[in-house]
Amino acid sequence: MPVFRTEKTSGYAVISKHHLKNRTLSYKAKGLMTFMLSVPDDWDWSLAGLATLSSAGLA
């Protein structure tokens, strides 16, 4: 299988894989944590702020 490499100058985040290897977390929790680590430090950490970027909305 060929490997395609591209220059990563924007649209990427570098995060630790620590939470992804944690077996006590669900895939849903791992996805949410990965998203939370990818947004800027001054992000609006309210339920409404999270719901604006998700199709799941407020459940």
Distance bins in CASP14 RR format, pairs under 12 A and 6 or more apart:
PFRMAT RR
TARGET T0000
AUTHOR 0000-0000-0000
RMODE 2
METHOD distances of the structure
MODEL  1
6 12 0 0 0 0 0 1 0 0 0 0 0
8 14 0 0 0 0 1 0 0 0 0 0 0
11 38 0 0 0 0 1 0 0 0 0 0 0
11 39 0 0 0 0 0 1 0 0 0 0 0
12 38 0 0 0 0 1 0 0 0 0 0 0
13 34 0 0 0 0 1 0 0 0 0 0 0
13 35 0 0 0 0 1 0 0 0 0 0 0
13 36 0 0 0 0 0 1 0 0 0 0 0
13 37 1 0 0 1 0 0 0 0 0 0 0
13 38 1 0 1 0 0 0 0 0 0 0 0
13 39 0 0 0 0 1 0 0 0 0 0 0
13 40 0 0 0 0 0 1 0 0 0 0 0
14 34 0 0 0 0 0 1 0 0 0 0 0
14 37 0 0 0 0 1 0 0 0 0 0 0
14 38 0 0 0 0 1 0 0 0 0 0 0
15 30 0 0 0 0 0 1 0 0 0 0 0
15 31 0 0 0 0 0 1 0 0 0 0 0
15 33 0 0 0 0 1 0 0 0 0 0 0
15 34 1 0 0 1 0 0 0 0 0 0 0
15 35 0 0 0 0 0 1 0 0 0 0 0
15 36 0 0 0 0 1 0 0 0 0 0 0
15 37 1 0 1 0 0 0 0 0 0 0 0
15 38 1 0 0 1 0 0 0 0 0 0 0
15 39 0 0 0 0 0 1 0 0 0 0 0
16 22 0 0 0 0 0 1 0 0 0 0 0
16 33 0 0 0 0 0 1 0 0 0 0 0
16 34 0 0 0 0 0 1 0 0 0 0 0
16 37 1 0 0 1 0 0 0 0 0 0 0
17 30 0 0 0 0 0 1 0 0 0 0 0
17 33 0 0 0 0 0 1 0 0 0 0 0
17 34 0 0 0 0 1 0 0 0 0 0 0
17 37 0 0 0 0 0 1 0 0 0 0 0
18 25 0 0 0 0 0 1 0 0 0 0 0
18 30 0 0 0 0 0 1 0 0 0 0 0
18 33 0 0 0 0 1 0 0 0 0 0 0
18 34 0 0 0 0 0 1 0 0 0 0 0
18 37 0 0 0 0 0 1 0 0 0 0 0
19 25 1 0 0 1 0 0 0 0 0 0 0
19 26 0 0 0 0 0 1 0 0 0 0 0
19 27 0 0 0 0 0 1 0 0 0 0 0
19 29 0 0 0 0 1 0 0 0 0 0 0
19 30 1 0 0 1 0 0 0 0 0 0 0
19 31 0 0 0 0 1 0 0 0 0 0 0
19 32 0 0 0 0 1 0 0 0 0 0 0
19 33 1 0 1 0 0 0 0 0 0 0 0
19 34 1 0 0 1 0 0 0 0 0 0 0
19 35 0 0 0 0 0 1 0 0 0 0 0
19 36 0 0 0 0 1 0 0 0 0 0 0
19 37 1 0 0 1 0 0 0 0 0 0 0
20 26 0 0 0 0 0 1 0 0 0 0 0
20 27 0 0 0 0 1 0 0 0 0 0 0
20 29 0 0 0 0 0 1 0 0 0 0 0
20 30 1 0 1 0 0 0 0 0 0 0 0
20 31 0 0 0 0 1 0 0 0 0 0 0
20 33 0 0 0 0 1 0 0 0 0 0 0
20 34 1 0 0 1 0 0 0 0 0 0 0
20 37 0 0 0 0 0 1 0 0 0 0 0
21 30 0 0 0 0 1 0 0 0 0 0 0
21 33 0 0 0 0 0 1 0 0 0 0 0
22 29 0 0 0 0 1 0 0 0 0 0 0
22 30 1 0 0 1 0 0 0 0 0 0 0
22 31 0 0 0 0 0 1 0 0 0 0 0
22 33 0 0 0 0 1 0 0 0 0 0 0
22 34 0 0 0 0 0 1 0 0 0 0 0
23 29 0 0 0 0 0 1 0 0 0 0 0
23 30 0 0 0 0 0 1 0 0 0 0 0
24 30 0 0 0 0 0 1 0 0 0 0 0
25 31 0 0 0 0 1 0 0 0 0 0 0
25 32 0 0 0 0 1 0 0 0 0 0 0
25 33 1 0 0 1 0 0 0 0 0 0 0
25 34 0 0 0 0 0 1 0 0 0 0 0
26 32 0 0 0 0 1 0 0 0 0 0 0
26 33 0 0 0 0 0 1 0 0 0 0 0
27 33 0 0 0 0 0 1 0 0 0 0 0
27 34 0 0 0 0 0 1 0 0 0 0 0
28 34 0 0 0 0 0 1 0 0 0 0 0
28 35 0 0 0 0 0 1 0 0 0 0 0
28 54 0 0 0 0 0 1 0 0 0 0 0
28 56 0 0 0 0 1 0 0 0 0 0 0
28 59 0 0 0 0 0 1 0 0 0 0 0
29 35 0 0 0 0 0 1 0 0 0 0 0
29 36 0 0 0 0 0 1 0 0 0 0 0
30 36 0 0 0 0 0 1 0 0 0 0 0
30 37 0 0 0 0 0 1 0 0 0 0 0
31 37 0 0 0 0 1 0 0 0 0 0 0
31 38 0 0 0 0 1 0 0 0 0 0 0
31 54 0 0 0 0 0 1 0 0 0 0 0
31 56 0 0 0 0 0 1 0 0 0 0 0
32 38 0 0 0 0 0 1 0 0 0 0 0
32 39 0 0 0 0 0 1 0 0 0 0 0
32 45 0 0 0 0 0 1 0 0 0 0 0
32 50 0 0 0 0 1 0 0 0 0 0 0
32 53 0 0 0 0 0 1 0 0 0 0 0
32 54 0 0 0 0 1 0 0 0 0 0 0
32 56 0 0 0 0 0 1 0 0 0 0 0
33 39 0 0 0 0 0 1 0 0 0 0 0
35 43 0 0 0 0 0 1 0 0 0 0 0
35 45 0 0 0 0 0 1 0 0 0 0 0
35 49 0 0 0 0 0 1 0 0 0 0 0
35 50 0 0 0 0 1 0 0 0 0 0 0
35 53 1 0 0 1 0 0 0 0 0 0 0
35 54 0 0 0 0 1 0 0 0 0 0 0
35 56 0 0 0 0 0 1 0 0 0 0 0
36 43 0 0 0 0 1 0 0 0 0 0 0
36 44 0 0 0 0 0 1 0 0 0 0 0
36 45 1 0 0 1 0 0 0 0 0 0 0
36 49 0 0 0 0 0 1 0 0 0 0 0
36 50 0 0 0 0 1 0 0 0 0 0 0
36 53 0 0 0 0 0 1 0 0 0 0 0
36 54 0 0 0 0 0 1 0 0 0 0 0
37 43 0 0 0 0 0 1 0 0 0 0 0
38 53 0 0 0 0 0 1 0 0 0 0 0
39 45 0 0 0 0 1 0 0 0 0 0 0
39 49 0 0 0 0 1 0 0 0 0 0 0
39 50 0 0 0 0 1 0 0 0 0 0 0
39 52 0 0 0 0 0 1 0 0 0 0 0
39 53 0 0 0 0 1 0 0 0 0 0 0
43 49 0 0 0 0 1 0 0 0 0 0 0
43 50 0 0 0 0 1 0 0 0 0 0 0
43 52 0 0 0 0 0 1 0 0 0 0 0
43 53 0 0 0 0 1 0 0 0 0 0 0
44 50 0 0 0 0 1 0 0 0 0 0 0
44 51 0 0 0 0 0 1 0 0 0 0 0
44 52 0 0 0 0 1 0 0 0 0 0 0
44 53 0 0 0 0 0 1 0 0 0 0 0
46 52 0 0 0 0 1 0 0 0 0 0 0
46 53 0 0 0 0 0 1 0 0 0 0 0
46 58 0 0 0 0 0 1 0 0 0 0 0
47 53 0 0 0 0 0 1 0 0 0 0 0
47 54 0 0 0 0 0 1 0 0 0 0 0
47 56 0 0 0 0 0 1 0 0 0 0 0
47 57 0 0 0 0 1 0 0 0 0 0 0
47 58 1 0 1 0 0 0 0 0 0 0 0
47 59 0 0 0 0 1 0 0 0 0 0 0
48 54 0 0 0 0 0 1 0 0 0 0 0
48 57 0 0 0 0 1 0 0 0 0 0 0
48 58 1 0 0 1 0 0 0 0 0 0 0
49 57 0 0 0 0 1 0 0 0 0 0 0
49 58 0 0 0 0 1 0 0 0 0 0 0
50 56 0 0 0 0 1 0 0 0 0 0 0
50 57 0 0 0 0 1 0 0 0 0 0 0
50 58 0 0 0 0 1 0 0 0 0 0 0
50 59 0 0 0 0 0 1 0 0 0 0 0
51 57 1 0 1 0 0 0 0 0 0 0 0
51 58 1 0 1 0 0 0 0 0 0 0 0
51 59 0 0 0 0 1 0 0 0 0 0 0
52 58 0 0 0 0 0 1 0 0 0 0 0
END
